Amino acid sequence: MKQFLIVVSAVVLLFAGCSKELEKSSDNRKDLVEIDVTASLPNAALISRAVWDNDGKAAGVNHWIMEIYDNGGILYNRQEKDNQSGLTNTFKATLVKNQTYRFVFWADTKGSYSTASLKSIKATDKISGKDSRDAFFCMKEYRSTASGSVSAELYRPFGQLNIVTLDAGKVYEEIGNAAEYAKFEPKDIKLKAKLYSEFNALTGALSGKSDVTLTEGNCYGKGNYSYASASDSTTIFMDYVFVGTEQELYDVDFEFKSNGEKIAYSFASIPMQRNFRTNVFGNLMSGDAEWNVVIKPEWNEPDFTEQ
């Protein structure tokens, strides 16, 4: 019995000695490099162009994630920060020297997306018209040759879809009474289309394309798009949609109720593209079947028009 205890003690001492050797070896850190990482959102001008009701400007972004993958696509490190304000965030990472890594970044409003893994990002609901659905990402490859710094600018993985009516002011003038006009304001707004539901921020790939119904909770008549201040452009629907880097055409069914009656439209071959803004507009409240589509790169200058 005493002999057994002595053997066990010897083993413990052996492991303790090995542990000290490992600590001593790691203190030299000859095979490791220290990296300072700075992730930032696009400049303020590009952010503000995405905001449909002038109360966003990415002000809701408070949740940042950095994932680092090795050359085989295996997760090496993940860091997550909550309750963060501002358009820039910093991380630190310790990497094995002379290895190739892929840094993946994501920034959003906490709770808007499922982000347990940045290889499988999904929206947590199907309610549109929320600036909190705006989000940003970036993937950057890095070779760890020496200690240093990495910077990455994030951008949107979405196209932004807006449906705008041009006749709210006309309808209001014909009715001539604000209380009566309120009955005609679009309600129970729904958009149906075959859309992607899942985004892989590591590869940029999309998946899960299926028929989706999005409901609009708070878009109509808000802010500068109300009939009183901008009668020629009242936004009825807005959402951020996962789309690819190449332009793709979508068939969209759109409906709402006005004065208790359903008004429905089918928009065929609507072009959408990542980091582009697509506007569908026409006299939608008065039932005019004529409509137009304009798609703008980076929510900036016109790029593609369909009539």
C-alpha positions as CSV (number, residue, x, y, z in Angstrom):
1,M,0.0,0.0,0.0
2,K,2.8,2.4,0.9
3,Q,4.6,1.5,-2.3
4,F,1.5,2.3,-4.4
5,L,1.2,5.7,-2.8
6,I,4.9,6.4,-3.5
7,V,4.4,5.5,-7.2
8,V,1.4,7.9,-7.5
9,S,3.4,10.7,-5.8
10,A,6.2,10.2,-8.3
11,V,3.8,10.4,-11.2
12,V,2.3,13.7,-9.8
13,L,5.8,15.1,-9.5
14,L,6.7,14.1,-13.0
15,F,3.6,15.9,-14.4
16,A,4.3,18.9,-12.4
17,G,7.8,19.0,-13.8
18,C,6.5,18.7,-17.3
19,S,4.0,21.5,-16.7
20,K,6.8,23.8,-15.6
21,E,8.8,22.9,-18.7
22,L,5.8,23.8,-20.9
23,E,5.3,27.1,-19.1
24,K,9.0,27.9,-19.5
25,S,8.9,27.0,-23.2
26,S,5.7,29.0,-23.9
27,D,7.2,32.0,-22.1
28,N,9.7,32.3,-25.0
29,R,6.7,32.5,-27.4
30,K,9.0,31.9,-30.4
31,D,6.3,30.2,-32.4
32,L,3.5,32.6,-31.6
33,V,2.6,36.1,-32.8
34,E,0.4,38.7,-31.2
35,I,-2.1,40.5,-33.4
36,D,-4.1,43.6,-32.8
37,V,-7.3,43.6,-34.8
38,T,-9.4,46.6,-35.7
39,A,-12.9,46.1,-37.3
40,S,-14.8,49.1,-38.6
41,L,-18.1,49.8,-40.3
42,P,-18.3,51.7,-43.6
43,N,-18.0,55.5,-43.5
44,A,-21.0,57.4,-42.1
45,A,-22.3,58.5,-45.5
46,L,-22.7,54.9,-46.8
47,I,-24.4,53.9,-43.5
48,S,-26.9,56.7,-43.5
49,R,-27.9,56.0,-47.1
50,A,-29.3,52.7,-46.0
51,V,-31.6,54.2,-43.4
52,W,-35.2,54.6,-44.6
53,D,-36.6,56.6,-41.7
54,N,-33.6,58.7,-40.6
55,D,-33.2,57.2,-37.1
56,G,-30.6,54.5,-37.8
57,K,-27.1,55.2,-39.1
58,A,-26.1,51.9,-37.6
59,A,-26.7,53.4,-34.2
60,G,-28.3,50.1,-33.1
61,V,-25.1,48.1,-33.7
62,N,-24.0,46.9,-30.3
63,H,-22.8,43.3,-30.8
64,W,-19.5,42.3,-32.5
65,I,-18.1,38.9,-33.2
66,M,-14.7,37.8,-34.5
67,E,-14.1,34.2,-35.5
68,I,-10.7,33.0,-36.7
69,Y,-10.4,29.8,-38.8
70,D,-7.3,27.9,-39.7
71,N,-6.4,26.9,-43.2
72,G,-8.5,23.8,-43.0
73,G,-11.6,25.7,-42.1
74,I,-11.5,24.7,-38.4
75,L,-12.5,27.3,-35.8
76,Y,-9.3,28.4,-34.0
77,N,-10.7,31.3,-31.9
78,R,-14.0,33.1,-31.3
79,Q,-14.5,36.4,-29.5
80,E,-17.8,38.1,-28.9
81,K,-18.5,41.6,-27.5
82,D,-21.9,42.9,-26.3
83,N,-23.0,46.4,-25.3
84,Q,-20.5,48.0,-27.7
85,S,-21.2,51.4,-29.1
86,G,-19.5,53.2,-32.0
87,L,-18.4,52.3,-35.5
88,T,-15.1,50.6,-34.6
89,N,-14.1,47.7,-32.3
90,T,-10.8,46.1,-31.4
91,F,-9.8,42.6,-30.7
92,K,-6.5,40.8,-29.8
93,A,-5.4,37.4,-31.0
94,T,-2.5,35.0,-30.4
95,L,-1.6,33.0,-33.6
96,V,0.8,30.3,-34.5
97,K,3.6,31.8,-36.6
98,N,3.8,31.3,-40.3
99,Q,0.2,30.0,-40.6
100,T,-2.6,31.2,-42.8
101,Y,-5.9,32.2,-41.1
102,R,-9.2,33.6,-42.1
103,F,-10.7,36.3,-39.9
104,V,-14.5,36.6,-40.0
105,F,-16.3,39.6,-38.5
106,W,-20.0,40.3,-37.8
107,A,-21.7,43.3,-36.3
108,D,-25.4,43.7,-35.6
109,T,-28.0,44.7,-33.1
110,K,-28.0,42.0,-30.4
111,G,-30.8,39.5,-30.8
112,S,-31.6,40.3,-34.4
113,Y,-29.7,37.3,-35.8
114,S,-28.8,33.8,-34.7
115,T,-25.0,33.9,-34.6
116,A,-23.8,30.9,-32.6
117,S,-21.6,30.3,-35.6
118,L,-20.7,32.8,-38.3
119,K,-20.9,30.0,-40.8
120,S,-24.7,29.8,-40.2
121,I,-26.4,33.2,-39.6
122,K,-30.2,33.5,-39.7
123,A,-32.6,36.2,-38.8
124,T,-34.5,35.5,-35.6
125,D,-37.9,36.7,-36.9
126,K,-39.7,37.6,-40.2
127,I,-40.8,41.1,-39.1
128,S,-39.7,43.8,-41.6
129,G,-39.4,47.5,-41.4
130,K,-36.7,47.5,-38.6
131,D,-33.4,49.2,-38.8
132,S,-32.2,46.7,-36.2
133,R,-32.1,44.1,-39.0
134,D,-29.2,46.1,-40.6
135,A,-25.9,44.2,-40.1
136,F,-22.3,44.1,-41.4
137,F,-19.6,41.4,-42.1
138,C,-16.2,40.9,-43.5
139,M,-13.8,37.9,-44.2
140,K,-10.1,38.6,-44.4
141,E,-7.2,36.2,-45.0
142,Y,-4.1,36.7,-43.0
143,R,-0.6,35.2,-42.9
144,S,0.9,35.2,-39.4
145,T,4.5,36.0,-40.3
146,A,5.2,38.4,-37.3
147,S,3.4,40.3,-34.6
148,G,1.5,43.2,-36.0
149,S,-2.0,44.5,-36.7
150,V,-5.0,43.7,-39.0
151,S,-7.7,46.1,-40.1
152,A,-11.0,45.1,-41.7
153,E,-13.9,47.2,-43.1
154,L,-17.2,45.5,-42.7
155,Y,-20.1,45.8,-45.3
156,R,-23.6,44.6,-45.7
157,P,-24.4,41.0,-46.7
158,F,-27.8,42.2,-47.9
159,G,-29.7,43.9,-50.6
160,Q,-32.3,46.4,-49.2
161,L,-35.8,46.2,-50.7
162,N,-38.1,49.2,-50.5
163,I,-41.7,49.4,-51.8
164,V,-42.8,53.0,-52.1
165,T,-46.1,54.5,-53.1
166,L,-46.2,57.9,-54.9
167,D,-49.9,58.7,-54.4
168,A,-50.4,59.1,-50.6
169,G,-50.7,62.8,-50.9
170,K,-53.1,62.5,-53.8
171,V,-55.4,60.1,-51.9
172,Y,-55.2,62.4,-48.8
173,E,-56.3,65.4,-50.9
174,E,-59.2,63.5,-52.4
175,I,-60.4,62.5,-49.0
176,G,-59.7,65.8,-47.3
177,N,-60.0,64.5,-43.8
178,A,-57.1,63.1,-41.7
179,A,-59.3,60.8,-39.6
180,E,-61.0,59.4,-42.7
181,Y,-57.7,59.1,-44.5
182,A,-56.4,56.9,-41.7
183,K,-58.8,54.2,-42.8
184,F,-57.0,54.0,-46.1
185,E,-53.5,53.8,-44.8
186,P,-51.9,50.5,-45.7
187,K,-52.3,47.8,-43.0
188,D,-51.6,44.1,-42.7
189,I,-48.7,44.4,-45.1
190,K,-47.2,41.2,-46.4
191,L,-44.5,40.3,-48.9
192,K,-44.1,36.8,-50.3
193,A,-41.0,35.7,-52.3
194,K,-38.6,32.8,-52.5
195,L,-35.6,34.1,-50.4
196,Y,-32.4,32.8,-48.8
197,S,-32.7,32.3,-45.1
198,E,-29.0,31.4,-44.1
199,F,-25.7,33.2,-44.7
200,N,-22.2,31.8,-44.3
201,A,-19.9,34.8,-43.4
202,L,-16.8,32.6,-43.9
203,T,-17.5,31.8,-47.5
204,G,-20.1,34.4,-48.4
205,A,-22.4,31.6,-49.5
206,L,-26.2,31.6,-49.2
207,S,-28.5,28.6,-48.5
208,G,-32.0,27.7,-47.4
209,K,-33.9,29.4,-50.3
210,S,-37.6,28.9,-49.8
211,D,-40.9,30.6,-49.9
212,V,-41.0,33.2,-47.2
213,T,-43.8,35.6,-46.0
214,L,-42.5,38.8,-44.4
215,T,-44.9,41.0,-42.4
216,E,-44.4,44.8,-42.1
217,G,-44.9,46.1,-38.6
218,N,-44.1,49.8,-38.6
219,C,-42.9,51.2,-41.9
220,Y,-45.8,53.2,-43.4
221,G,-46.0,56.9,-42.7
222,K,-43.0,57.0,-40.4
223,G,-40.6,60.0,-40.2
224,N,-39.9,62.0,-43.4
225,Y,-41.9,59.6,-45.5
226,S,-45.3,60.5,-44.1
227,Y,-47.8,62.1,-46.5
228,A,-47.6,65.5,-44.7
229,S,-43.9,66.0,-45.5
230,A,-43.2,64.0,-48.6
231,S,-46.4,63.3,-50.5
232,D,-44.6,61.9,-53.5
233,S,-42.7,59.1,-51.7
234,T,-44.3,57.2,-48.8
235,T,-42.5,53.9,-47.9
236,I,-44.9,51.0,-47.4
237,F,-42.3,48.2,-47.0
238,M,-38.6,48.0,-46.2
239,D,-36.4,45.0,-45.4
240,Y,-32.8,43.8,-45.6
241,V,-32.6,40.6,-47.7
242,F,-29.8,38.1,-47.9
243,V,-28.7,38.2,-51.6
244,G,-25.6,37.3,-53.6
245,T,-22.8,39.4,-55.1
246,E,-24.2,38.9,-58.5
247,Q,-27.6,40.4,-59.5
248,E,-30.4,38.0,-59.3
249,L,-34.1,38.4,-60.3
250,Y,-36.9,37.7,-57.8
251,D,-40.7,37.4,-58.2
252,V,-42.4,39.2,-55.4
253,D,-46.1,39.1,-54.3
254,F,-47.1,42.1,-52.3
255,E,-50.3,42.9,-50.5
256,F,-51.9,45.2,-47.9
257,K,-55.3,46.3,-46.8
258,S,-56.7,49.8,-47.4
259,N,-60.1,50.7,-45.9
260,G,-60.7,47.0,-45.2
261,E,-60.1,45.9,-48.8
262,K,-57.1,43.9,-50.0
263,I,-54.8,45.4,-52.6
264,A,-52.4,43.0,-54.2
265,Y,-49.5,43.3,-56.7
266,S,-47.2,40.8,-58.4
267,F,-43.8,42.3,-59.2
268,A,-42.0,40.0,-61.7
269,S,-38.2,39.8,-62.1
270,I,-37.2,42.3,-59.4
271,P,-33.4,42.7,-59.5
272,M,-31.5,42.5,-56.1
273,Q,-27.8,42.4,-55.4
274,R,-25.6,42.4,-52.3
275,N,-24.9,45.9,-50.9
276,F,-27.4,47.4,-53.4
277,R,-30.7,49.1,-52.7
278,T,-33.7,48.1,-54.8
279,N,-36.7,50.6,-54.9
280,V,-40.1,49.6,-56.3
281,F,-42.4,52.6,-56.6
282,G,-45.7,53.6,-58.2
283,N,-49.2,54.8,-57.4
284,L,-49.9,51.7,-55.3
285,M,-52.6,53.1,-53.0
286,S,-54.9,54.1,-55.8
287,G,-54.5,50.9,-57.7
288,D,-52.4,52.2,-60.6
289,A,-50.8,49.1,-62.1
290,E,-47.8,51.0,-63.5
291,W,-44.7,50.7,-61.4
292,N,-40.9,51.2,-61.7
293,V,-37.8,49.6,-60.3
294,V,-34.5,51.3,-59.5
295,I,-31.5,49.5,-58.1
296,K,-28.6,51.6,-56.6
297,P,-25.1,50.4,-55.8
298,E,-24.2,50.9,-52.1
299,W,-27.5,52.8,-51.7
300,N,-25.9,55.6,-53.7
301,E,-26.1,56.5,-57.4
302,P,-28.6,54.9,-59.9
303,D,-27.2,51.8,-61.6
304,F,-30.1,49.9,-63.1
305,T,-33.6,51.0,-64.1
306,E,-36.6,48.9,-65.3
307,Q,-39.9,50.3,-66.6
